[in-house]
Amino acid sequence: MKQGKLGVIGGMGPQAGLLFCQRVLDCTAAHSDQEHLPTLLLSDTEMPDRTAALLSGETAPVRERLLQDAKLLEGWGATAIAITCNTAHAFLPFFEKELTVPVVNMITETAAALKAMGARQVGIMATDGTIKMGLYHAALAQQGLEAVSPGPKEQRLVMSLIYDEIKSGLRGSEEKFAAVVSALKAVGCDHIVLACTELSAYKDWHPVDEVCVDAMDVLARRCVELCGYPLRSC
């Protein structure tokens, strides 16, 4: 298989982009510098907030900037592109057709991975924007799986974890996280997807329940595989 070069649109938030690159590194079965996947990280911290854009309907600035960033990475030689923000995937249909290289879809890849794990009912811990757009709900339905959103109280806890804490430089409340996981398990969820890359960062700092599946982990492994590099357990 011809080996490729990975382009990463990060900065959403900044920690998530760096963490994703570390996950790619960890997932590659390499024994020298030269055996690792070449990676181009564009940490675009000036990207408008994706959830705010979706909730307000003012989506053009995000669409245009994502296309601009993807074109830049394409011009730098990327053969595949990853976006380290789940919510940003709502904008993919508006610009991916204008690229000559594929965007690895974190949401559809995670849904397929959950199907392979034997999941049936999947809780979604994500931003209001991801929930509102039904991104995981649609992808999981295509796999024959049921998606479950947190209740209003628990969704406020998720948003507080993401925006008030992790995006603000804190490591996130274990009490809030546990309350959401407990509520989703109580309604029958056998798996819970960490569908925001700030929650991926949370998982790096805290132990999480074994039912939790990190979408960033799925994306990292798939990117390594699609670029033609061997996987190690991660």
C-alpha positions, 0 to 999 in steps of 0.5 A, spaced: 500 500 500 502 506 498 503 510 504 500 517 505 501 524 509 495 526 514 493 533 514 489 535 521 485 541 522 486 542 529 485 548 534 478 546 536 480 546 541 488 547 541 488 541 546 484 536 542 489 537 536 495 536 540 492 530 543 490 527 536 497 527 534 499 524 540 494 518 539 496 517 532 503 517 534 501 512 539 497 508 534 503 507 529 507 501 530 513 504 528 520 503 531 524 509 528 522 516 526 522 514 519 516 509 520 511 514 523 506 517 519 508 524 516 502 529 519 501 536 518 497 540 524 494 546 522 491 549 529 486 554 527 484 557 533 481 563 530 475 558 527 469 560 529 465 556 534 461 551 531 456 550 536 454 557 536 454 557 528 449 551 528 445 554 533 444 561 530 444 559 523 450 563 521 454 557 518 457 560 512 464 563 516 465 556 519 464 552 512 468 557 508 474 557 514 474 549 514 474 549 506 480 554 506 484 550 511 482 543 508 485 546 501 491 549 505 493 542 507 491 539 501 496 544 497 501 542 503 501 534 500 496 531 505 493 525 502 487 525 507 484 530 512 482 529 519 478 534 523 479 534 531 472 536 532 466 532 532 461 538 531 465 541 525 463 534 521 456 538 521 459 542 515 462 536 511 457 536 506 458 543 504 465 543 502 468 536 502 466 535 495 471 541 493 477 537 495 481 532 491 483 528 498 478 524 503 476 527 509 476 521 514 469 522 518 470 521 525 462 520 526 461 515 521 467 511 523 465 511 530 458 508 529 461 503 524 466 501 530 461 501 535 457 496 531 463 492 530 463 492 538 456 489 539 453 495 541 446 496 541 444 502 545 449 508 545 449 514 549 452 520 546 456 525 550 457 531 545 456 539 544 449 542 543 450 543 536 452 535 535 446 533 539 441 538 535 444 536 528 443 529 530 450 527 527 451 521 531 443 519 531 443 519 524 450 515 523 448 510 528 441 509 525 445 507 519 448 501 523 442 499 526 443 502 533 439 506 537 442 513 539 440 516 546 441 523 548 442 525 555 436 529 559 436 536 559 440 536 566 445 532 564 446 535 557 447 542 561 453 538 565 456 536 559 456 543 556 459 545 562 464 540 562 466 542 555 466 550 555 466 552 562 472 547 564 476 544 559 476 549 554 478 554 559 484 550 561 481 546 567 481 538 567 474 537 568 469 535 574 469 528 575 462 528 579 459 532 573 462 526 568 460 521 572 453 523 573 452 523 566 455 516 565 450 514 570 444 517 567 445 514 560 447 507 563 440 507 567 436 508 561 439 502 558 445 504 554 451 499 553 456 504 550 457 511 551 461 515 545 465 521 548 463 525 542 467 531 543 474 532 543 474 536 549 472 529 552 477 525 549 482 530 553 478 529 559 479 521 558 487 522 558 486 526 565 481 521 568 479 514 568 472 513 565 467 507 565 469 501 561 462 503 557 465 509 554 468 509 547 472 515 545 471 517 538 478 520 537 481 514 538 477 511 533 479 517 528 486 516 530 486 508 528 483 509 522 487 515 519 493 511 520 490 505 517 488 509 511 495 512 510 498 505 509 501 505 516 501 499 521 497 499 527 499 497 534 494 497 540 492 503 543 
